[in-house]
Amino acid sequence: MVDASDGTKRVAGVIPFAQAEILRRDMNRLSGGQLLKRIIDDKNSRQLIQGLAIQDFYWIMKKIGEEDALPILAMSSLEQWQYVMDLEIWERDRMDEDKTAQWLKRLVEADSQKTAAWLITEEYLIYHFLATQVETEARNFDDEDAPKEGYFTLDGLFFIKVKDEGKRELIEELLHALYAVDPTVYGSIVMGIAGAVPAEIEEELYRLRNVRLAEQGFLSFEEALILYAPLDPSVLLKPDPALSVEPGPFDEGVKTPVIPLFHSPSDTFFTHLLGRINEKDKLERIGLEFAGLVNRIMAADGMKTPDYETLAAISRRLSGYVGIALEKATAGKEDRALAILSGHTLERLFRVGFGYAVDLRGKFMRWLSGSWFRRRGFTMTFWGDRWAPVLTGLMQQRPRYWSGDESAAYRDFERAAEIDNADMLFQGIAGLDGILEKIARESRVEEIKAIDPEATFLPFLFTFWANVILDKDHGFVGLNPVEARRFFSVLRSGENAPPYRMEKYRRTFIEEFSRLTPSSPALEDLLGDLWREFREEYESIGPDDLHGRFSRHIIIDDENS
């Protein structure tokens, strides 16, 4: 974002900042219908739409919704149309006939004459579509002039029959538009349909499509997958070969995509750094590279026609992992991070950042294969509602972060602290698993599991500790109500009324379990967190209100009094 000569702010050197605000701010704030109204109400709406980079136009169309986007389709450029068709009508290396018809219908409804003129210049598409959808016959002047049943004619020379009655209205309207634009070209197209070989035309269309999309960052699935190949952080200590050639002046005519970059989370390290960059060329190069990488991720993920939310999630993923790489490499020192950002491609930074998540997953999976809880037949739910989702996210092929928000579910890691926190939790869980293995040797684990296959680790851990406090040598054996009251009486000694803080036993609890396995900050933090949860659970429960049915942490056998 830089100052333009007319005093307005400009993004990508194309769209005035006041208009670009629609893209940057209102994309998330407004509904699709509201965004459409905002664009239409702009006095220069056609200029605004045609001034968009093709990726930005595609995102706006997805936000508004394909069926409601006809007004902006009517205003858009042919290049923008081509980009939409390249992404929307293909299923791998085959054109989807129904989707092709669906999109041609939308373009015809938006502007039939413009659609016809465009199809004449892109003749491969109309040849393929008509060759698969109609039958044609040249007029035999020895016969009567009336066309055969089911056929119609526009010029009296060629008779046409639509194979699929459901597409008849579209094809008739399309042919009328072609004829109105240029009757001679119309005749040439219809005459050529009979000799067209759809498979050969489709192959050429696919080749041309791939050439165009490669320019926007879309590579083959195999090539795009390289983006998910982690790089060692040490590569950031060396010059990036991809930037070995000094770039020339930025082409002022290039339309830099705005939306992908501005859909980065506002509080990531990478986004924060962008706010400190004032050089126009640098921002525009970052915008172009960022948009290209979003497209590469789409290709690597095997996406066909992504929706708006998926596009936004990809932008967040890219921004997050680039920021993680920069933050890890510099311990959050911004000036150093800006220097690294200037000296390395976003692709390299993404692969380094993603590598931290992959490394964490590798450590977790190696531990999981030999873990005590897994060998005992417990599932991931053994670690409870708070921690099981975090660990489950690490198991995924591309590790995911559990934010704790049920509505958001899993998302990609976006900050270095999220990687570090997940690593600390995993290390603490691994230590706790080792503790449980040791104390289980003299316990009734199998009996407890038989009673409750969905039991979590909490009653195992705290019931064992309660037996230690009561000098009972029975491992995981539950307490009877008398013993439960005595246990809490010991913990609450010196406290006469709720809330019972039981603070002097916090350290006792942590030390009791830390001695059973090599201690670590991660394990101590986790045990401290468990103690706080235990205290909060029981601090307001009086001695006469202790019942096994409602006790999550201590096994209390109400029937054994």
N, C-alpha and C positions, 0 to 999 in steps of 0.2 A: 504494500500500500504506500503510494508516494503522492506528492503534490503534483497535480497537472498544471499546465501553463495557464489554464483558465481559472485557477484557484480552487477547483474542486478536487476531492480525493479520487484517485482512480485505482482500480484493481485490474491487473493484467494489461494495463494500457489500452483497454477497450471500452469498458463500461464505467460511467461515472459512479463514484462511491455511493452517492445517494440512491442510485438504482441498485447497485450491488448489495445494498442492505437487505433488499428483498430476498436475495439468495442466501446471505450469511445469517441474518437474524431471524427472518420470518419463516424460513424453511421449517424450523422446529416449532416456532410459536404458533403459526397459523395452520388451520386445517387445509386440506387440498382445495376445497371450494373457496376458502378465504384467500389463499395464495393466488388462485386463478383470477379472482376479482381484483386483487391488488395489481396484477400484471395488466389485465384488460383496462383498468382505470388509468393506467399510466398514459400520458398523452403521446409518448413515443414508444408504445408497446411493441410495435413491429420491429423498430430499431433495437429495442432491448432484447427481444427474443433472438433476432438474427445476429446480434452481437455476442451471444453466448457461445462459449466453447461447446462442441458437440456433446461432451460428457455432461456438462452442466444442464444442457437442454434435456438430456435423457433423464437425469435425476429429477428435474422439475416435473417432467411428464409423469414419472413414477409416483411422485408425491401427490399430484393432482388426481391421477388415475387415468388409465388409457381411454376409457369411454367418455370421460368428462374433458379430455384434453384437446378436443377438436378445434377450439378457438386458437390455441397456440400452435397446433399442427398447421392450421391455415396460414399463420404468420411466419412459420419457420422456413429455414433455407433448405435447399435440396440436399446439401451436405448433411444437415441434421436428420433429414428423412432417411438418407442412406444408412447412417449410423444406427438409427432405430431398427430399420429392417435387418441390418446385419446381425443385430443382437436378438431380435425377436422371432424370426421365422425359421430358424435352423434348429434341428435336433442332431447334434454332432455333425456328421458330414452329409446330412440329408435335409432337404427342405420339407417342412411340414406344410402340406397342402392346405389344411384347414386354417392354420395360423397365417399363411400367406394371404388367403382369401379374406381373413378377418382384418388384417392390416391394410390390404388394398381397399377394402370397404371403408375403413376409417379415413384413409387419404382421399378417396373419392368424395366422401361426405364433407370433408374439410374443404376441398377445392378440386373439383373434377377436371377442370381444364389444366390446372397445374400438374395434376397427377398424370394426365395423358401426355403432356409435353415431356415430363420427366421420364416416363416409361419409354417414350420414343428414343430418348438419348441412352437409356439403360435397356436396350432392346433384348438382351439375353433374358431378363426377368420376365418380360411380357410374353416372349416366345415360349419359355418353359411353362409359365402358368397356363396359357391358352392351350398349349399342346397337350396338357394333362387334363384339361377341363372341357374341351369342345371337340366336335367333329365338324369338318368342313367339306363342302362339295362345290366345285365350280359349276356355274350355270351351263346347261346344255341347251343351246339355242334352238335345237330341234324339238325340245320338249315345251310344254306349256310354261308360261312365266311364273305361275304360282309355285312357291316353295313346297317341298314335301312336308308331310305332317311332322310337327315338332321342330322344324327348321324355320329360321327367319333370315332376312337379308336387309342390309342397309344400303347397298349400292346396286342391287340387282345383278351383280356378277358372282357373288359368293354367298352360298347358303350355309348357315351355322346352326348347329344343334348343341345345346348345353347338356353334358352328361348328368350332372347333379342338379336336380330341380331346385334344391335349396340355394344354389349359387346363381341361378338364372338371372335374378334381378341385378345382382352385382355385375355380372359379365355383360349384360345388355347395356347397363349404364356406362361401364368402362369402354365398351366398343363404340357407343355413341359419342363419348368424349374424344376417343382417338380419331374417329371420323370427322368430328367437328374441327379438330386441330389441324389435320392434314389428311384429306381423303386419299391422296396418292400413297402416303406412308401406311395408312390403314390397309389399303389393298395389298401392299407389299407384305405386311405382317400376316394378314389372313391367308394369303397365297402360300406363304412360307411355312405355315403351321403343319400342313400335310406331310412335308418332308423333314420336319424337325425330329431330332432324336433326343428326347428329354434327358436321358442319362448323360449324354455328352454335354448338353447345355448345363446341366446341374453341376457337372465336374468343373466346368469353366467358371460358373458362378461361385462355386466354393473356393476356387483358387483366388479369384479377384477379392472375395470377401476376406480371406485370410491375409492377403497383402494389405488391405485397408486396415484391418484390425491390428495387425502387427505394428503398424505405425502408432497405434494408440496403447500399446503395451500388451495386447493379447497375443500370447504365444501358444504353441501347442501344449497340451496337457503335460507332456513329459518335460518340455523346456521350462514351463512355468513352475513345475514342482521344485526346481532348484532353489526357489525363493524360500522354501522350508528346510533347506539344508543348513544346519547351524554352522556358524563360524566362531572360532576361538576369539575371545576378547583381545588377545594379543595383536590381531590384525590391525587394530586401531592405532597401534604404535608405529605402523609403517604407512608410507604414502599409498593412497588408493590408486592402483593402475588405471582405473576407469577415468580418473581425473588428471592423468599425466599430461594431457594436452590442454594448454590454456584456452578456455572458451573465448570465442569472439563476442562482439556486441550482440545483445539479445535482439532478435527480430521483432520489431515493433508491430508487425502484422500478425504475429502469432497470438491466438486467443488462448490465454492461460486458464485452465479450469480453476474455478474458485470454490465450488461447493465441496468436493471431496476433502480438501485441506481444512475448510472451516467446519467440517463435521467431526474434527478431532475433539476429544473431551477438553473442556476449557481449562481443566486443572492438571493436565499432564505436564511433565517436564519439557517435552518437545514443544507443546503449544506455548508454554511460557517463554521459551527461547525465541519462538517466532515473533513474539511481541517486541523483542529487542532488536530485530533486524529492520533496518531502514533502507538498505540498498535495493533499488527496484529490480535490477537484473537478478540478484540473488533470490529474492522472493519469488520471482516469476519462474526461475529454474526449479526451485523447490516445488512450486505448485504443479508444474508440468511433470516432474518426476513422480510426485506423490500420486497424481491422477493415473499415470501410467502403471504404477505399482498396484493401485487399487484394481485396475483391470487385470493385471497379472495374477493377483490373488483370486479374482473371479475365475480365471482360466484354471488355476491350480486346484481350486475347490470344485471344479467340474460343474459350475453353475450354468444353467440354461438361460432363464429369464428371471433374474433376481428382482425381488420387490424392493421398495424404498428402504424398509427397515434393515434388510440384509446389506444393502449398499452402505448405509450409515454404520452398521456394525463393522464392516470391513475397514472403513476409514478409522474407526476407533482402534481396531486391532493394529493397523499399521502405525498410527501415531503412538500407541502405547508401547510397542516393542522398540520403536526408534528411540523414544524417550528413556526406556529402561536401559538401553545400551549406553546412551549418553550419560545418564545419571550414575550408573555403575562405574563407568570409565573415569569419572571425574569427582566422585563423591559429592555430586550436586553443585560443584563449582561452575558457575554459569559462564564466565569468560573462557575457561578451558573447554567447556562443552561447545560453545559457539565456534571455537577454533576447530574442534573435531568435526562439527557439522559442516563447516566450510570445506574441510579436506577429505570428506568421505561421502560416497553416494548413500542415498536413503536405503537402497537395497542392501548394502553392506551393513549398515546400522541395524536394519530390521533383522537380518540373519544373526547378528551378534545378540540382539535383545531376545529374539525367539530362542536362541541357544540356551539362555539361562533357564527358561521354562522346560526345555527338553532335558537339560542336565538334571533338573530337580525331579522330573518324572523318572529318569533312569535310576537315580538313587532310590526313589520310592519303590519302584517295581522290583528292584533287586532285593530290597528288604522284605517286601510283601511276600515274595515267593517262599521265604523261610520263616515267616513270622509265626509266633506261637498261636495267636488267635485264629489264623487261617488253618494251621495244622489241626486245631481243635474243632474245626468245622463251623466256626462262626462266620457270619457274613459281615460286610462293612458296617451294617447297622449296629454292630457290637460297640462302636465308638460313639453312639448317641447322635441325637439330632443336630448338635452343634458342630461336631467334627467329622462325622461320616460324609456329609456333602463335600467338605473341603478335600478329603482324601479321595473321594470318588472322582472329583474334577481332575486330580493329578493322574488318575488311571487312564484318562482318555488319550487317544493317539496324539492329538494336539492338545496339550494340557489346558485346562480351563480353570478360571477362578470363581470360587463361590463367595458372593458378596454378602450372603446372609439375608438378602431381600428376596422373598418368595416370588414376588412379581417379576423380578429381573432374572431369577434363576442363575444360570452360568453365563459368564462372559469371558473375554480374553483378559489376561493380565495387562494392566495399564500403567502400573507404577512399580518402581524398584522395591518399595516397602511391601507391596503385595507378594512379590517373589520371596522376600526375606521372611515375612510373617508365615507364609505357607511352609517354608523350609524349617523355621523354628517349631511350628506345630508338628510337622512330620518327625523331627528329631525327638521332640517330647513324647510323641505317641510311641515311637520306636523304643525309647527308654522305658515307658510305662508297660509296653508289651513284654519287655524283658523282666520287669518286676513281677508281672502276673505269672510268667512262666515259672519263676523261682518259687513263688508262694503257692502255686497250684500243685506242686509235687506232693503236698500233704493236705489235700483239700478234697472237697466233694464236687469238683467242677462238672463231672459228667451228670451227677444227680441234679444239680441246679439247671444245667442245660436241658435235661429231660423234662423238668418242670416247666421251664420257660425258654423255648428255643430262641426267642427274640430278646433275651436278657442282654442288657448292656454291661459294660465293664464296671459301672458305678457300684452295684451291690457286691461284686467280687472284692473290689478294693476296700470299700469302707467297712464291710462286714468283717473282713480279715483284720482290719485295724481295730475295730471294736473288740474283737476277741483278744487282741494283744493288750489293749487297755484294761480289759477285765481279767487278764492273766488266764485266759482260756486257750488251751492248745488244740483248737478245733478248726483252724483255717477258715473256710468259708461257711461253716455251720451257722445258721441263723440264730438270733437271740429270741428268747421268750420275752413276754411283756415285762416281767420283773427285771430281767437282765437289761432290757432296753432302757428302762427308767434309771437303772443304776449307771449305765454307760453315760447317759446325758447328765446325770447328777455329778459324775466325776468331771465332765467337760465344763460344767457350769458352776463349779465350786467357787464360792465367793460372790456369785451373782444371784440376787433374790427375785428378780422379775424380768420379764422380756422387755426389750429384745436382748437375748443372750448372745454376747459377742464371742465368748469362748476363745479369746485372743491368745491366752497363754499356751494353748494346745496347737496353735497354727504351726509353730516351729517344730513341735514334737511330731506332728503329722508328716511334714516335709522330710525331716531327718530320718524317720522310721523307714521310709521307702527309698530315700536316696542312698542309704547304706547297702541296699540290696543289688545295686547296679552302679557302674561308674557314673558319677554325677556329672551334670552339665547344666549350663544356664538354661537351656531349653527345657530340660526335665524339671528343674526347680521352678521355673515360671509356670509350667503346666500344673505342677502339684499345688502351687500357690493359688492358681486360678480355680482348681478343683476345691480347695479349702474354702475359698470365698463363696463359691456356689453352694457348698454344703452348709456353711454358716447361714447364708441367706434363706436356705430352704427350711432350716429348723429353728432359727432364732426366735420366732414368735409362737412356737408350738409348746404348750405346757406338758408336763409329765403325764397327765391323764389323757392327753389327746394323741399319744403315739400309737398308731395302728399300722400293721403291716400292709394293709391294703393301699394305704396312701404314702408309704415310705419308699422313695425311689433309691435312696442311698444305702439304707440298712435293711437287711432281711430280718423281718420280725415275724415270728410264728405265733399268731394270735391264739391258736388253738392249744399251744403248748405252754400252759401257765403253771 
